[in-house]
Amino acid sequence: MTSESMECEVCGCPIVDKPRRALIEGVAMNVCSRCATLGKIIEPARQEQPGAHEEMAELEIVEDYPALIRRARERMGLKQEELARRLAERASVVQRLESGRLRPDERLVRKLERVLGIELIASESSR
């Protein structure tokens, strides 16, 4: 995939300059330079690898993840802002996770599991 045929995953416009890989609201995306300012640039954009989406599809998060995250945070005596700092995320990400409006990607799931000491990936037996 060339940069001429790549579209920004935020605004949908064709990327005419160098595509960027940015972390926006906890999600890594291929974006144009204008939309890259909405988040943190993490690396140059990469082309999709065959099978990349298949691996992410296998990541099955437990159904009640919002309540599980909230209970674990409260059990640790943390406010949403404090958890966000420990995760190196914005407080709005924690708010959206706990309300169920944001489904965490694999990177965020791993950070949540490590910081909160919980399991968010559904085991084979619970599927």
PASEBA-1860 file (N, C-alpha, C; in nm, 3 decimals):
! residues 127
1> MTSESMEC> 0.085/-0.118/0.000/0.000/0.000/0.000/0.089/0.123/0.000 ~ 0.067/0.212/-0.093/0.146/0.334/-0.099/0.076/0.443/-0.025 ~ 0.151/0.549/0.009/0.089/0.657/0.084/-0.018/0.728/0.002 ~ -0.009/0.719/-0.135/-0.110/0.784/-0.218/-0.246/0.716/-0.203 ~ -0.247/0.584/-0.179/-0.374/0.514/-0.171/-0.422/0.498/-0.027 ~ -0.340/0.541/0.068/-0.377/0.525/0.209/-0.469/0.640/0.250 ~ -0.572/0.605/0.329/-0.664/0.706/0.381/-0.643/0.721/0.530 ~ -0.662/0.842/0.579/-0.652/0.870/0.723/-0.766/0.798/0.793
9> EVCGCPIV> -0.733/0.727/0.902/-0.833/0.652/0.975/-0.919/0.740/1.065 ~ -0.885/0.869/1.074/-0.966/0.961/1.154/-1.059/1.042/1.065 ~ -1.002/1.114/0.969/-1.085/1.203/0.886/-1.128/1.139/0.754 ~ -1.061/1.030/0.713/-1.099/0.961/0.591/-1.041/1.019/0.464 ~ -0.968/1.129/0.475/-0.908/1.192/0.358/-0.787/1.112/0.310 ~ -0.760/1.115/0.180/-0.638/1.049/0.132/-0.515/1.116/0.194 ~ -0.418/1.037/0.232/-0.296/1.091/0.291/-0.201/1.123/0.176 ~ -0.177/1.253/0.156/-0.092/1.296/0.045/0.053/1.312/0.087
17> DKPRRALI> 0.077/1.340/0.215/0.214/1.350/0.263/0.250/1.218/0.330 ~ 0.347/1.218/0.417/0.391/1.097/0.484/0.288/1.053/0.589 ~ 0.237/0.929/0.581/0.142/0.883/0.682/0.211/0.869/0.818 ~ 0.135/0.889/0.923/0.187/0.879/1.060/0.109/0.771/1.134 ~ 0.173/0.712/1.234/0.106/0.618/1.325/0.092/0.693/1.456 ~ -0.032/0.715/1.502/-0.056/0.794/1.623/-0.147/0.717/1.718 ~ -0.125/0.742/1.847/-0.209/0.685/1.952/-0.311/0.791/1.990 ~ -0.438/0.766/1.954/-0.546/0.861/1.979/-0.653/0.789/2.061
25> EGVAMNVC> -0.681/0.841/2.182/-0.781/0.781/2.272/-0.753/0.633/2.294 ~ -0.626/0.597/2.305/-0.589/0.460/2.335/-0.587/0.365/2.217 ~ -0.605/0.417/2.096/-0.607/0.334/1.977/-0.499/0.380/1.880 ~ -0.414/0.288/1.833/-0.311/0.320/1.735/-0.375/0.324/1.597 ~ -0.352/0.433/1.524/-0.414/0.451/1.393/-0.314/0.508/1.293 ~ -0.338/0.479/1.164/-0.264/0.542/1.055/-0.339/0.669/1.019 ~ -0.271/0.784/1.034/-0.339/0.912/1.017/-0.257/1.008/0.932 ~ -0.323/1.116/0.888/-0.254/1.223/0.816/-0.183/1.311/0.919
33> SRCATLGK> -0.096/1.399/0.870/-0.020/1.483/0.963/-0.112/1.578/1.042 ~ -0.223/1.621/0.983/-0.316/1.709/1.054/-0.382/1.636/1.170 ~ -0.428/1.513/1.149/-0.495/1.437/1.254/-0.395/1.380/1.355 ~ -0.268/1.371/1.319/-0.167/1.321/1.412/-0.155/1.411/1.533 ~ -0.193/1.538/1.519/-0.185/1.631/1.632/-0.292/1.602/1.738 ~ -0.389/1.517/1.705/-0.495/1.482/1.800/-0.449/1.381/1.904 ~ -0.332/1.320/1.881/-0.282/1.219/1.973/-0.131/1.226/1.984 ~ -0.072/1.113/2.013/0.072/1.103/2.030/0.129/1.019/1.916
41> IIEPARQE> 0.223/1.076/1.841/0.285/1.002/1.732/0.372/0.892/1.794 ~ 0.349/0.769/1.751/0.423/0.658/1.810/0.525/0.596/1.715 ~ 0.502/0.607/1.585/0.595/0.552/1.487/0.544/0.588/1.349 ~ 0.628/0.572/1.246/0.576/0.593/1.111/0.465/0.490/1.083 ~ 0.372/0.525/0.998/0.263/0.433/0.966/0.320/0.309/0.901 ~ 0.259/0.196/0.932/0.305/0.072/0.870/0.194/0.015/0.785 ~ 0.234/-0.060/0.687/0.135/-0.122/0.602/0.073/-0.239/0.675 ~ -0.051/-0.266/0.644/-0.121/-0.377/0.707/-0.052/-0.508/0.669
49> QPGAHEEM> -0.032/-0.592/0.768/0.024/-0.724/0.745/-0.090/-0.823/0.728 ~ -0.074/-0.918/0.635/-0.179/-1.019/0.621/-0.200/-1.092/0.753 ~ -0.324/-1.107/0.793/-0.355/-1.178/0.917/-0.350/-1.093/1.042 ~ -0.315/-0.965/1.033/-0.303/-0.880/1.151/-0.437/-0.867/1.222 ~ -0.545/-0.855/1.147/-0.677/-0.840/1.208/-0.727/-0.973/1.265 ~ -0.681/-1.085/1.210/-0.722/-1.214/1.261/-0.675/-1.232/1.405 ~ -0.551/-1.189/1.436/-0.499/-1.201/1.571/-0.583/-1.117/1.668 ~ -0.620/-0.996/1.630/-0.698/-0.910/1.718/-0.839/-0.968/1.737
57> AELEIVED> -0.894/-1.034/1.635/-1.027/-1.090/1.647/-1.029/-1.200/1.753 ~ -0.916/-1.270/1.773/-0.909/-1.376/1.872/-0.911/-1.321/2.014 ~ -0.879/-1.193/2.032/-0.878/-1.133/2.165/-1.022/-1.111/2.209 ~ -1.068/-1.197/2.297/-1.206/-1.190/2.343/-1.209/-1.138/2.486 ~ -1.257/-1.017/2.502/-1.262/-0.951/2.632/-1.387/-0.994/2.706 ~ -1.376/-1.012/2.838/-1.492/-1.052/2.917/-1.604/-0.951/2.900 ~ -1.725/-0.999/2.904/-1.842/-0.915/2.877/-1.860/-0.801/2.977 ~ -1.832/-0.827/3.104/-1.856/-0.727/3.208/-1.730/-0.646/3.240
65> YPALIRRA> -1.644/-0.623/3.139/-1.518/-0.551/3.164/-1.537/-0.412/3.226 ~ -1.643/-0.335/3.192/-1.655/-0.203/3.255/-1.668/-0.212/3.408 ~ -1.755/-0.300/3.456/-1.775/-0.315/3.600/-1.652/-0.374/3.667 ~ -1.586/-0.467/3.599/-1.466/-0.530/3.652/-1.355/-0.427/3.673 ~ -1.336/-0.339/3.576/-1.235/-0.234/3.586/-1.269/-0.138/3.700 ~ -1.396/-0.095/3.706/-1.438/0.000/3.810/-1.419/-0.060/3.950 ~ -1.464/-0.185/3.968/-1.450/-0.249/4.100/-1.304/-0.264/4.142 ~ -1.218/-0.302/4.047/-1.076/-0.319/4.078/-1.014/-0.184/4.115
73> RERMGLKQ> -1.052/-0.078/4.043/-0.999/0.056/4.073/-1.043/0.099/4.212 ~ -1.171/0.081/4.242/-1.224/0.120/4.372/-1.163/0.038/4.485 ~ -1.140/-0.090/4.462/-1.079/-0.177/4.561/-0.937/-0.128/4.595 ~ -0.868/-0.070/4.495/-0.733/-0.017/4.518/-0.738/0.124/4.577 ~ -0.859/0.181/4.591/-0.873/0.315/4.646/-0.827/0.425/4.553 ~ -0.838/0.401/4.422/-0.793/0.498/4.322/-0.909/0.574/4.261 ~ -0.887/0.701/4.232/-0.981/0.780/4.153/-0.951/0.751/4.007 ~ -1.045/0.784/3.919/-1.024/0.760/3.776/-0.897/0.830/3.727
81> EELARRLA> -0.872/0.950/3.774/-0.754/1.027/3.731/-0.625/0.958/3.775 ~ -0.627/0.900/3.895/-0.508/0.831/3.945/-0.480/0.704/3.865 ~ -0.585/0.629/3.832/-0.567/0.511/3.749/-0.514/0.551/3.611 ~ -0.570/0.659/3.556/-0.525/0.706/3.425/-0.375/0.736/3.426 ~ -0.327/0.802/3.533/-0.183/0.830/3.544/-0.101/0.702/3.547 ~ -0.146/0.604/3.622/-0.073/0.477/3.632/-0.071/0.403/3.498 ~ -0.175/0.424/3.419/-0.183/0.360/3.287/-0.114/0.442/3.179 ~ -0.075/0.566/3.212/-0.022/0.660/3.114/-0.126/0.687/3.005
89> ERASVVQR> -0.249/0.708/3.050/-0.362/0.739/2.961/-0.432/0.863/3.014 ~ -0.527/0.913/2.937/-0.608/1.027/2.981/-0.721/0.977/3.069 ~ -0.766/1.062/3.159/-0.878/1.026/3.247/-1.003/0.992/3.166 ~ -1.020/1.056/3.051/-1.137/1.028/2.968/-1.136/0.884/2.916 ~ -1.018/0.826/2.899/-1.008/0.686/2.856/-1.064/0.596/2.966 ~ -1.026/0.622/3.090/-1.076/0.543/3.203/-1.227/0.561/3.216 ~ -1.276/0.683/3.201/-1.420/0.709/3.209/-1.495/0.631/3.102 ~ -1.442/0.633/2.980/-1.507/0.563/2.869/-1.500/0.412/2.886
97> LESGRLRP> -1.390/0.361/2.942/-1.378/0.218/2.970/-1.484/0.174/3.071 ~ -1.495/0.249/3.180/-1.587/0.212/3.287/-1.734/0.228/3.248 ~ -1.760/0.313/3.150/-1.899/0.329/3.105/-1.932/0.231/2.991 ~ -1.830/0.162/2.942/-1.851/0.067/2.833/-1.851/0.129/2.696 ~ -1.820/0.259/2.688/-1.817/0.327/2.558/-1.686/0.304/2.483 ~ -1.584/0.249/2.550/-1.456/0.220/2.486/-1.420/0.075/2.513 ~ -1.399/0.001/2.407/-1.352/-0.138/2.418/-1.200/-0.131/2.405 ~ -1.127/-0.178/2.507/-0.981/-0.164/2.503/-0.916/-0.254/2.399
105> DERLVRKL> -0.808/-0.202/2.337/-0.730/-0.284/2.246/-0.636/-0.372/2.329 ~ -0.561/-0.458/2.262/-0.476/-0.554/2.334/-0.374/-0.484/2.424 ~ -0.315/-0.376/2.376/-0.214/-0.304/2.454/-0.275/-0.250/2.582 ~ -0.392/-0.190/2.572/-0.459/-0.133/2.689/-0.508/-0.243/2.784 ~ -0.555/-0.354/2.728/-0.598/-0.468/2.811/-0.481/-0.514/2.897 ~ -0.364/-0.529/2.836/-0.247/-0.577/2.909/-0.208/-0.480/3.021 ~ -0.214/-0.350/2.993/-0.181/-0.250/3.096/-0.282/-0.256/3.211 ~ -0.410/-0.267/3.178/-0.514/-0.275/3.280/-0.496/-0.399/3.367
113> ERVLGIEL> -0.467/-0.511/3.304/-0.448/-0.635/3.379/-0.329/-0.623/3.474 ~ -0.221/-0.562/3.426/-0.100/-0.549/3.508/-0.123/-0.453/3.625 ~ -0.179/-0.336/3.597/-0.197/-0.234/3.699/-0.304/-0.272/3.801 ~ -0.415/-0.330/3.755/-0.527/-0.360/3.843/-0.524/-0.502/3.900 ~ -0.440/-0.588/3.844/-0.433/-0.726/3.892/-0.559/-0.806/3.861 ~ -0.616/-0.783/3.742/-0.738/-0.853/3.701/-0.715/-0.921/3.567 ~ -0.806/-1.009/3.528/-0.801/-1.073/3.396/-0.919/-1.022/3.315 ~ -0.889/-0.970/3.197/-0.993/-0.916/3.110/-1.015/-1.002/2.986
121> IASESSR> -0.924/-1.096/2.961/-0.937/-1.183/2.844/-1.019/-1.304/2.885 ~ -1.125/-1.331/2.807/-1.212/-1.445/2.836/-1.134/-1.573/2.813 ~ -1.142/-1.665/2.907/-1.075/-1.794/2.891/-1.159/-1.882/2.799 ~ -1.097/-1.987/2.748/-1.167/-2.080/2.659/-1.292/-2.137/2.726 ~ -1.286/-2.166/2.855/-1.398/-2.228/2.926/-1.517/-2.135/2.943 ~ -1.492/-2.002/2.940/-1.602/-1.907/2.960/-1.667/-1.862/2.829 ~ -1.615/-1.910/2.718/-1.672/-1.870/2.587/-1.796/-1.948/2.553
END
